[in-house]
């Protein structure tokens, strides 16, 4: 078997001949042979999150993206690059070269279930490209959003076999979840939980931190491994919600979006044509009738909706600037000429998960009813529009802006059926090999194509076994020739798409599409979805070779072609473990009780528990439970006993000048506050916080009781709680609040550590 068929390579044998004595021996220093071509490039992959093609000014949008423009101006662009319509699936496919269902990533890890296509774990039979490149001699690193580790494995004790540093990356700094506060993220370095290096008040922002750390890694790499090429994956959490950015960045866009999303789409569409990014024959698609027009937005709500977009734009520009710092450092270190940079603008289309526009993004996904006036009223209590983008809120824009950000297409994130969810720009620069060309490359390219392209450029044969595990075939097709030749033949002829029942099939210039059971911008569970079956969906047919934007449905006029495409989708779905179609809906729609969680019903914590990810922490706001705290109360006691969640939503128990306090923060729009009327005495105490649902509705109400040494001191009622999570990246902390400040009353004192001593905390589900 040839060496490249199996990885890792065997150890290099000694070049010396050992005799009985050193005098009788022959010594030669062993030299490990190079496995790479002499001109093997460094590789830098930059991936932006939840961003559509209608945002960057590079392609006609309003968001200033100088770095993206620089990379494409000094290289080439692909205007038919495609993703999966969802983050974890795209990332898994991008790094393995396999289709997302084949590798168990039919949806995000938090919604994993037992079907193979939706299991939420990349199998060892599909090794990541960095694992292979590392064995061939690359230094590998990853920064930012990961979101490809099973949720139950993201705690500080692991297990670590699915963490980045155990599946190919020698170094990782970032967050494991699908999103993070940009001011108070739950970070890990390699396999260690770490706190941000400074506070928001000291100027911390996650995108800047990720650039700082990546630059430090590059400098260390040059110092310690100057003879090795590097592979760096830099995946900022921007533009995923929450949209967090400093005021001065948002203010750059003041007034720029006052005309609304309908006007914005018209403007961007014309500019994209003028720039040559889309063909002159392309047509601007119409707004879905279920999506409100800008003129439907009440006058007194438009400033709120426009400011949400200003914040998002500032957030996006800021991330592009941080990517620029990386590119600058690559140049400064002398790597620029032989570094292959792939800058991918979006792992899916822009996100409509903010639905009607919100100050706390998970409220809609949690099924909590709210209105825009409620959001504005709560915002005004915090300080008004200028609070948007700050640590006090977890804002994300109206889905109308997501639709506009995906101009000129119909779709957005979570719609695998239409190009707004799956077509993202990719810029490529490699001065040593690629001649700059202002005309976009026209070939159909998919995220599975990156890995085989890299392998072809390096002369690597995809290994048959890695670490003893036989490997699955790679699904992607190399676009290496298209990098050098704009007229190269299109190699990726057929590709299926499917996310949560929304699906499509591309084949040789045609696309068949089925919208699926839900519009991602509509709140709540669609009526009748429990009876939904893919057999009842209406399919559309588009000839993309002549219809760039899916503007003309040909299903009625070409029934035979549509039947052929549907049959081909069925074949591809069967090959790639897509069945059952819509399998990703099993947990969020049909069986929310099966949401990934630990199997425990009781926990014993000490007073120094820090950063336990909420998905694997006790569900203190969603289950009947009793928290028992044994503590020593000092004179004038203050500080947090425990906090779950963050500023955008959560619950907490704390002492304020000796008074025992409890606050339930329902996504900022409603706060339940309970406070004892007497101060706690000094000395050893047993504090009990009892939570009991008073109905079968998983959203509450909840009765809360605060007791000290067996005496009930205060009670209260939480009218509505969340059946799911308060946050996607925040945590449970004991004795402090290291993430976003859950309680408004101690926000200015955060992290507000407890001034006494906590001996133990027991949490027990009581039903």
C-alpha positions in Angstrom: 0.0 0.0 0.0 1.3 3.4 -0.9 2.1 5.6 2.1 -0.5 8.2 1.3 -3.3 5.5 1.4 -3.1 5.4 5.2 -2.5 8.1 7.8 -0.6 8.9 9.9 2.6 8.1 8.1 4.8 5.5 9.8 7.7 6.8 11.9 10.8 7.5 10.0 13.3 4.6 10.6 16.8 5.2 11.9 19.4 6.0 9.3 22.1 4.6 11.5 23.5 1.1 11.8 23.9 -0.1 15.4 26.9 -2.3 16.2 27.9 -3.9 19.5 29.8 -0.7 20.5 29.7 2.8 19.2 33.1 2.2 17.6 31.5 -0.6 15.6 28.4 1.4 14.7 27.6 3.8 11.9 25.8 7.0 12.6 23.6 9.0 10.3 20.9 11.5 11.4 17.5 10.4 10.3 15.6 12.8 8.1 11.8 12.7 7.7 11.0 13.0 4.0 8.9 16.0 3.0 5.4 14.9 2.1 4.5 18.2 0.4 5.6 20.0 -2.7 8.3 22.6 -2.2 5.9 25.4 -3.0 3.0 24.2 -0.8 1.0 27.3 0.0 -0.1 28.5 3.4 -3.9 28.3 3.5 -6.2 30.8 5.3 -9.9 30.2 5.3 -12.0 33.1 6.5 -15.7 32.3 7.2 -18.3 34.9 8.1 -21.5 33.7 9.8 -25.1 34.3 8.8 -24.4 36.7 6.1 -26.0 37.1 2.7 -24.6 38.4 -0.6 -26.6 41.6 -0.6 -24.7 43.1 2.4 -21.1 43.8 1.3 -20.3 46.9 -0.7 -18.0 44.6 -2.6 -21.1 43.3 -4.4 -23.3 46.4 -4.2 -24.5 46.4 -0.6 -24.2 49.1 2.0 -21.8 47.3 4.4 -18.2 48.5 3.9 -16.1 45.4 3.4 -12.6 46.6 2.4 -10.9 43.3 3.2 -13.3 41.3 1.1 -12.9 43.8 -1.7 -9.1 43.6 -1.4 -9.0 39.8 -1.5 -11.3 39.6 -4.6 -9.6 42.6 -6.2 -6.2 40.9 -5.9 -7.7 37.5 -6.8 -10.9 36.1 -8.1 -14.5 35.6 -7.0 -17.0 32.8 -7.3 -20.6 34.0 -7.6 -22.0 30.5 -7.7 -20.5 29.1 -4.5 -23.0 27.3 -2.3 -23.5 26.3 1.3 -26.1 24.1 3.0 -28.4 26.9 4.4 -27.4 26.2 8.0 -24.2 26.8 10.0 -23.1 23.4 11.6 -23.9 21.5 8.4 -21.9 23.9 6.2 -18.9 23.9 8.5 -18.9 20.1 8.8 -19.0 19.8 5.0 -16.5 22.5 4.4 -13.9 20.8 6.6 -14.5 17.2 5.5 -15.5 17.4 1.9 -18.6 15.2 2.6 -22.3 16.0 2.4 -23.7 17.2 5.7 -26.2 14.3 6.2 -23.6 11.7 5.4 -21.6 13.0 8.3 -24.5 13.3 10.8 -24.9 17.0 10.5 -28.4 17.4 9.0 -28.9 20.2 11.6 -27.2 21.9 14.4 -25.7 19.8 17.2 -28.3 21.1 19.8 -31.1 19.4 17.9 -29.4 16.0 17.3 -31.4 12.8 17.2 -30.9 9.1 16.6 -31.1 9.0 12.8 -27.7 8.7 11.2 -28.1 11.8 9.1 -29.0 13.9 12.2 -26.8 12.4 14.9 -24.8 15.6 15.4 -21.4 14.0 15.4 -18.9 13.9 12.5 -17.8 10.2 12.2 -14.2 9.3 12.3 -14.7 7.7 8.9 -14.8 11.3 7.5 -11.6 12.8 8.7 -11.3 16.6 8.6 -8.9 18.2 6.1 -6.7 19.6 8.9 -6.2 16.0 10.2 -4.8 15.0 6.9 -2.8 18.2 6.3 -1.2 17.9 9.8 0.1 14.4 8.9 1.5 15.8 5.7 3.4 18.5 7.5 1.1 21.5 8.0 0.7 23.4 11.2 -3.0 23.8 11.8 -5.1 26.2 13.9 -8.7 27.3 14.2 -10.3 30.4 15.7 -13.8 31.5 16.5 -17.0 29.6 16.1 -16.8 25.8 16.1 -20.4 24.4 16.5 -19.4 20.9 15.4 -19.0 19.2 18.8 -22.0 17.3 20.3 -23.6 19.6 22.9 -23.3 17.2 25.8 -19.6 17.1 25.3 -18.9 20.8 25.6 -18.3 21.0 29.3 -14.8 21.6 30.9 -14.4 17.8 31.5 -15.1 16.8 27.9 -14.9 14.2 26.6 -12.6 15.9 24.2 -12.4 13.4 21.3 -14.8 15.6 19.2 -13.1 19.0 20.1 -11.1 20.8 17.4 -7.7 19.8 18.9 -8.5 16.1 18.7 -9.8 16.0 15.1 -7.0 17.8 13.2 -6.3 21.3 14.7 -3.2 21.6 16.8 -4.5 24.8 18.3 -8.0 26.2 18.9 -9.3 29.4 20.5 -12.9 30.3 20.3 -16.3 29.0 21.4 -17.9 25.6 20.8 -21.5 26.7 20.6 -23.5 28.2 17.7 -23.2 31.8 18.9 -21.7 33.9 21.6 -22.0 37.2 23.2 -19.4 39.4 21.6 -18.7 41.0 25.0 -18.9 38.0 27.5 -18.3 34.9 25.5 -17.8 31.4 26.9 -14.4 30.7 25.5 -12.0 27.7 25.4 -8.4 27.5 24.5 -7.6 24.0 23.2 -9.5 22.1 25.9 -9.4 24.6 28.7 -12.2 27.0 29.6 -10.8 30.6 29.7 -12.2 34.0 30.5 -11.9 36.9 28.0 -8.7 38.8 28.5 -10.6 42.0 29.4 -14.0 43.3 30.2 -16.5 45.2 27.9 -15.7 48.3 29.9 -12.1 47.9 29.1 -12.9 47.6 25.4 -13.3 43.9 24.8 -14.9 42.6 21.7 -14.8 38.9 20.5 -14.0 39.6 16.9 -10.9 41.7 17.9 -9.9 39.0 20.4 -10.0 36.3 17.7 -7.9 38.4 15.4 -5.4 39.2 18.2 -5.0 35.5 19.1 -4.7 34.4 15.5 -2.0 37.0 14.9 -0.1 35.8 18.0 -0.4 32.2 16.7 1.1 33.3 13.3 4.0 35.0 15.1 4.7 31.9 17.2 4.4 29.7 14.1 7.0 31.7 12.3 9.3 31.6 15.4 9.0 27.9 16.1 8.0 26.3 12.7 9.3 28.5 9.9 9.8 25.5 7.6 6.1 24.4 7.9 3.2 25.8 5.9 0.1 26.6 7.9 -3.6 26.0 7.6 -5.7 28.5 9.5 -9.5 28.4 9.8 -10.7 31.8 11.1 -14.5 31.7 11.7 -15.8 34.8 13.4 -19.2 34.6 15.1 -20.3 37.7 13.2 -23.0 38.1 11.8 -24.8 35.5 13.9 -27.0 37.0 16.6 -26.7 38.6 19.0 -25.6 41.6 17.0 -23.1 43.2 19.3 -20.9 46.2 18.3 -19.7 49.4 19.8 -21.8 52.5 19.2 -19.3 54.3 17.0 -19.4 51.4 14.5 -23.2 51.4 14.3 -23.3 55.2 14.0 -21.3 55.0 10.7 -24.6 53.8 9.2 -27.0 56.3 10.8 -29.8 57.0 8.4 -28.6 54.6 5.7 -31.5 52.1 6.1 -34.3 54.5 6.8 -35.9 53.7 3.4 -36.5 50.1 4.5 -35.8 46.7 3.1 -37.8 46.9 -0.1 -36.0 50.0 -1.2 -32.7 48.5 -0.1 -33.2 45.4 -2.3 -33.9 47.6 -5.4 -30.7 49.6 -4.7 -28.4 46.6 -4.2 -29.8 44.7 -7.1 -28.9 47.5 -9.5 -25.5 48.0 -8.0 -24.7 44.2 -8.2 -25.5 44.4 -11.9 -23.3 47.4 -12.4 -20.4 45.7 -10.6 -20.8 42.7 -12.8 -21.4 40.4 -9.8 -24.7 39.1 -11.2 -25.6 39.0 -14.9 -27.5 41.7 -16.6 -30.3 39.3 -17.4 -30.9 38.5 -13.7 -34.4 39.5 -12.3 -35.1 40.7 -8.8 -37.4 38.2 -7.1 -40.6 39.3 -5.4 -41.2 39.4 -1.7 -43.0 36.5 -0.2 -46.6 37.6 0.7 -46.0 36.4 4.3 -43.1 38.8 4.7 -44.2 42.3 5.7 -43.3 45.2 3.4 -41.5 48.2 4.9 -44.6 50.3 4.4 -46.5 47.8 6.7 -44.2 48.7 9.6 -45.9 51.4 11.8 -44.2 54.7 11.7 -43.4 54.7 15.4 -41.5 51.4 15.0 -39.4 52.2 12.0 -36.6 53.9 13.9 -36.2 50.8 16.0 -36.1 48.5 12.9 -33.7 50.8 11.1 -31.3 51.0 14.1 -31.2 47.2 14.3 -29.9 47.2 10.8 -27.4 50.0 11.5 -26.0 47.9 14.4 -25.8 44.8 12.2 -24.0 46.7 9.5 -21.5 48.1 11.9 -21.0 44.6 13.3 -20.3 43.2 9.9 -17.9 46.0 8.9 -16.0 45.5 12.2 -15.6 41.8 11.5 -14.2 42.5 8.0 -11.7 44.9 9.5 -10.5 42.2 11.9 -10.1 39.8 8.9 -8.1 42.5 7.3 -5.7 42.6 10.3 -5.0 38.9 9.6 -4.4 39.5 5.9 -2.1 42.4 6.8 -0.1 40.2 9.2 0.3 37.5 6.6 1.7 40.1 4.3 4.0 41.7 7.0 5.5 38.3 7.8 6.4 37.7 4.2 3.8 35.0 3.6 1.5 37.0 1.3 2.7 35.7 -2.1 2.3 32.0 -1.3 -0.8 32.1 0.9 -4.0 30.8 -0.5 -6.8 32.9 1.0 -10.4 31.8 0.7 -12.8 34.4 2.1 -16.3 33.0 2.3 -19.0 35.5 3.0 -21.5 33.5 4.9 -22.0 29.9 6.0 -25.6 30.3 4.8 -27.8 33.3 3.9 -28.7 36.1 6.2 -30.7 35.0 9.3 -34.4 35.7 9.7 -34.4 34.3 13.3 -34.9 37.8 14.7 -38.3 37.5 13.0 -40.0 40.8 13.8 -36.9 42.4 15.3 -35.9 41.8 18.9 -33.8 42.9 21.8 -33.3 39.2 22.9 -32.9 36.8 20.0 -33.9 33.5 21.6 -37.4 34.8 22.5 -38.8 33.8 19.1 -37.1 30.4 19.0 -38.5 29.7 22.5 -42.1 30.3 21.4 -42.6 33.2 23.8 -45.2 35.6 22.5 -44.2 39.2 22.3 -44.8 42.3 20.3 -42.5 45.0 18.9 -44.0 47.6 21.2 -43.1 45.4 24.1 -39.5 45.2 22.8 -39.3 48.9 22.4 -40.8 49.6 25.8 -38.2 47.3 27.5 -35.5 48.9 25.4 -36.5 52.3 26.5 -36.3 51.2 30.1 -32.7 50.3 29.5 -31.9 53.6 27.8 -33.4 53.7 24.3 -32.1 53.0 20.8 -28.4 53.6 21.8 -28.6 50.5 24.0 -28.8 48.3 20.9 -25.5 46.6 20.2 -24.4 46.9 23.9 -23.9 44.1 26.5 -27.4 44.9 28.0 -29.3 43.3 25.1 -29.0 40.5 22.6 -30.6 42.2 19.6 -31.0 40.9 16.1 -32.7 42.5 13.2 -36.1 42.0 11.5 -36.3 39.2 9.0 -37.0 41.8 6.4 -33.4 42.8 6.6 -32.3 39.2 6.2 -34.4 39.0 3.1 -32.7 42.2 1.9 -29.3 40.9 2.8 -29.9 37.9 0.5 -30.7 40.1 -2.5 -31.5 39.3 -5.3 -32.7 35.9 -4.2 -36.0 34.7 -2.6 -34.5 32.8 0.4 -32.5 33.2 3.5 -30.9 31.0 6.2 -32.8 27.7 6.8 -34.3 27.7 3.3 -32.4 25.0 1.4 -34.9 25.4 -1.4 -33.9 28.8 -2.6 -30.6 30.4 -3.4 -30.8 33.1 -0.8 -30.2 30.4 1.8 -27.5 28.5 -0.1 -25.6 30.9 -2.5 -22.8 32.8 -0.8 -19.9 34.8 -2.3 -16.4 33.4 -2.1 -13.2 35.4 -2.8 -9.9 33.7 -3.5 -6.4 35.2 -3.5 -3.1 33.4 -4.2 -0.7 35.8 -5.8 1.9 33.1 -6.6 -0.5 31.2 -8.8 -3.8 33.1 -9.5 -4.0 36.0 -11.9 -6.4 38.7 -10.7 -9.6 38.7 -12.7 -12.6 41.0 -12.1 -15.0 38.7 -13.9 -16.6 36.3 -11.4 -16.0 32.6 -12.0 -19.2 31.0 -13.3 -18.7 27.4 -12.2 -21.2 25.8 -9.7 -19.1 25.2 -6.6 -20.3 23.7 -3.3 -18.8 23.8 0.2 -17.9 20.1 -0.1 -15.5 21.1 -2.9 -12.9 22.9 -0.7 -11.2 19.8 0.6 -10.7 18.0 -2.7 -9.5 21.2 -4.2 -6.8 21.6 -1.5 -5.8 17.9 -1.9 -5.4 18.3 -5.7 -3.3 21.5 -5.3 -1.0 19.6 -2.9 -0.9 16.3 -4.7 -2.6 14.5 -1.8 -4.5 11.4 -2.5 -7.5 11.2 -0.2 -6.5 8.6 2.4 -8.3 5.2 2.5 -7.7 5.0 6.3 -7.0 7.6 9.0 -5.9 6.6 12.5 -7.0 3.0 11.6 -10.5 4.0 10.5 -11.6 3.3 6.8 -12.6 6.5 5.2 -15.9 7.5 3.5 -15.6 8.7 -0.1 -15.3 12.5 -0.6 -18.5 14.0 -2.1 -17.1 17.2 -3.3 -15.4 17.9 -6.6 -12.1 19.9 -7.0 -12.4 23.4 -8.5 -8.6 23.7 -8.7 -8.6 24.1 -12.4 -11.2 26.9 -12.1 -8.8 28.8 -9.9 -6.4 29.2 -12.8 -8.7 29.0 -15.7 -12.0 31.0 -15.9 -13.3 28.8 -18.6 -12.6 25.5 -16.8 -15.3 22.9 -17.0 -17.8 22.8 -14.2 -17.0 19.7 -12.2 -19.8 19.7 -9.6 -22.8 18.6 -11.7 -25.3 17.4 -9.1 -26.0 18.5 -5.5 -28.8 18.0 -3.2 -29.9 20.5 -0.4 -32.0 19.8 2.6 -32.5 21.6 5.9 -35.6 20.9 8.1 -37.7 19.8 5.2 -36.8 22.6 2.9 -35.0 21.0 0.0 -33.7 21.3 -3.5 -31.8 19.4 -6.2 -29.3 21.0 -8.5 -28.4 19.1 -11.7 -26.6 20.4 -14.7 -28.0 23.9 -14.8 -31.5 23.0 -13.4 -32.9 23.2 -9.9 -36.0 21.7 -8.4 -37.1 23.2 -5.1 -39.6 22.5 -2.3 -40.0 25.3 0.2 -40.8 23.0 3.1 -43.1 23.1 6.1 -42.1 26.4 7.6 -41.1 30.0 6.8 -38.2 30.8 9.1 -39.3 34.4 9.6 -42.7 33.5 11.0 -43.1 33.2 14.8 -44.4 30.1 16.5 -45.1 26.6 15.3 -46.9 26.5 11.9 -50.4 25.3 12.1 -50.8 21.7 11.0 -47.1 21.0 10.9 -47.6 17.9 13.0 -49.4 16.4 10.0 -46.8 17.6 7.5 -45.3 15.1 5.1 -42.9 15.9 2.3 -45.3 14.0 0.0 -47.7 16.9 0.1 -45.1 19.7 -0.7 -45.4 21.6 -4.0 -42.2 21.4 -6.1 -40.9 24.2 -8.2 -38.6 24.0 -11.2 -36.0 26.5 -12.4 -33.6 26.6 -15.3 -30.8 28.4 -13.5 -28.7 28.5 -16.7 -31.2 31.1 -18.0 -32.9 32.2 -14.7 -30.2 33.4 -12.3 -32.5 34.1 -9.3 -35.2 31.5 -9.5 -37.7 34.1 -10.8 -39.6 31.8 -13.2 -41.2 28.5 -12.0 -41.3 26.0 -14.9 -42.9 23.2 -13.0 -46.2 23.3 -15.0 -44.6 23.6 -18.4 -41.9 21.0 -17.8 -43.5 18.2 -15.8 -41.3 15.5 -17.1 -38.1 17.4 -16.2 -39.5 18.1 -12.7 -40.3 14.4 -12.3 -36.7 13.5 -13.3 -35.3 16.0 -10.8 -37.5 14.8 -8.0 -36.4 11.2 -8.6 -32.8 12.3 -8.6 -33.3 14.0 -5.3 -34.7 10.8 -3.9 -31.6 8.9 -5.1 -29.2 11.5 -3.6 -31.2 11.6 -0.4 -31.0 7.8 0.0 -27.2 7.8 -0.7 -26.5 10.5 1.9 -28.8 9.5 4.9 -31.2 12.3 4.4 -34.2 10.2 5.2 -36.5 10.8 6.8 -36.9 14.1 5.0 -37.3 16.8 7.6 -35.7 14.6 10.3 -34.1 17.8 11.9 -37.6 18.8 13.0 -38.0 15.7 15.2 -36.8 17.6 18.4 -37.8 21.2 17.9 -41.3 20.6 16.5 -42.4 17.1 17.4 -40.5 16.1 20.5 -39.0 19.0 22.4 -38.7 16.8 25.4 -35.9 14.9 23.5 -33.7 18.0 23.3 -30.1 17.1 24.1 -29.5 17.2 27.8 -27.6 15.3 30.4 -29.4 12.3 32.0 -29.0 13.5 35.5 -31.8 14.5 37.9 -29.5 15.7 40.7 -26.3 17.6 40.9 -23.8 18.4 43.7 -21.7 21.5 43.1 -19.1 23.3 45.1 -18.9 27.1 45.3 -16.3 27.4 42.6 -18.3 26.0 39.7 -17.6 28.2 36.6 -18.9 28.3 33.1 -21.0 25.2 32.9 -22.7 25.5 29.4 -26.4 26.0 29.8 -27.4 23.1 27.4 -25.8 20.7 29.9 -26.7 22.5 33.1 -29.8 21.9 35.2 -32.9 23.4 33.6 -33.7 25.7 36.5 -36.4 27.6 34.6 -38.0 24.8 32.8 -38.3 21.9 35.4 -39.6 21.6 38.9 -36.5 21.8 41.0 -35.0 22.6 44.4 -31.7 24.4 44.8 -30.2 23.9 48.3 -27.2 26.1 49.2 -25.0 25.7 52.2 -23.1 28.9 52.8 -21.5 31.1 55.3 -22.9 34.7 55.4 -20.5 37.5 56.4 -21.2 41.0 57.6 -22.9 43.1 54.9 -23.2 40.2 52.4 -23.4 40.8 48.7 -23.0 38.9 45.5 -24.3 36.2 43.2 -25.1 32.8 44.6 -25.8 31.4 41.2 -26.6 32.7 37.7 -28.0 30.8 34.7 -28.0 32.4 31.3 -27.0 36.0 30.5 -28.2 39.5 30.0 -30.6 38.4 27.2 -32.4 36.0 29.5 -31.8 33.8 32.5 -32.4 33.5 36.2 -30.3 34.2 39.2 -30.2 34.2 43.0 -28.0 36.7 44.9 -27.6 38.8 48.0 -28.0 42.5 48.0 -26.9 44.3 51.2 -27.9 41.2 53.1 -31.3 40.7 51.4 -31.9 37.4 49.6 -33.0 38.2 46.0 -34.2 36.2 43.0 -34.7 37.4 39.5 -36.2 35.7 36.5 -35.2 37.5 33.3 -37.6 36.5 30.5 -35.6 37.7 27.5 -35.5 41.3 28.9 -39.2 41.9 28.1 -40.4 40.8 31.6 -38.5 40.5 34.8 -39.8 38.7 37.9 -38.1 40.0 41.1 -38.5 38.5 44.5 -36.8 39.9 47.6 -36.9 39.1 51.3 -38.1 41.7 53.7 -35.3 41.0 56.2 -31.6 40.6 55.9 -29.9 37.3 56.4 -28.1 36.8 59.7 -24.4 36.1 59.7 -23.0 32.6 60.0 -23.8 29.2 58.5 -27.1 29.0 56.6 -29.1 26.7 54.4 -30.8 28.5 51.6 -33.5 26.7 49.5 -34.9 28.0 46.3 -37.9 25.9 45.3 -39.4 26.1 41.8 -42.7 24.5 41.0 -44.8 24.7 37.8 -48.5 25.4 38.5 -49.8 24.1 35.1 -48.9 21.5 32.5 -47.9 24.3 30.1 -44.1 24.0 29.7 -43.9 27.8 29.6 -45.2 28.2 33.2 -46.4 29.8 35.4 -43.8 28.9 38.1 -44.1 29.5 41.8 -40.8 30.4 43.4 -40.2 30.1 47.2 -37.1 31.4 49.0 -36.4 29.8 52.4 -33.5 30.2 54.9 -32.9 27.5 57.6 -36.3 26.0 57.0 -38.2 29.3 57.2 -40.0 30.6 54.1 -39.0 34.3 53.7 -40.4 35.2 50.3 -42.5 33.8 47.4 -43.4 35.0 43.9 -44.8 33.9 40.6 -43.0 33.8 37.3 -45.9 34.2 34.8 -44.0 32.9 31.8 -40.8 30.9 31.5 -38.9 29.3 28.6 -39.3 25.5 27.9 -35.9 25.6 26.3 -32.7 27.6 26.8 -32.2 31.2 27.9 -29.0 31.4 25.8 -27.0 29.4 23.3 -23.5 30.2 24.7 -23.9 31.4 28.3 -23.5 29.3 31.3 -24.3 28.4 34.9 -21.9 30.0 37.4 -21.9 29.6 41.1 -20.7 32.3 43.4 -20.4 34.9 40.5 -21.9 35.9 37.2 -19.1 35.7 34.6 -21.3 36.0 31.5 -23.9 38.7 30.7 -25.5 40.2 33.8 -28.7 38.2 34.3 -30.2 40.7 36.8 -30.5 44.3 35.8 -30.1 45.3 39.5 -26.5 44.1 39.6 -25.5 44.8 36.0 -23.3 47.7 37.1 -21.6 45.5 39.7 -21.0 42.4 37.5 -19.5 39.8 37.9 -20.7 40.6 41.4 -18.9 37.8 43.3 -20.4 36.5 46.5 -18.5 38.0 49.5 -19.2 35.0 51.7 -18.3 31.3 51.3 -20.4 28.7 49.5 -19.8 25.2 50.8 -22.1 23.3 48.5 -25.0 23.7 46.1 -27.4 20.8 45.4 -29.9 20.9 42.6 -32.6 18.2 42.4 -35.5 17.8 40.0 -38.6 17.3 42.1 -40.9 15.9 39.4 
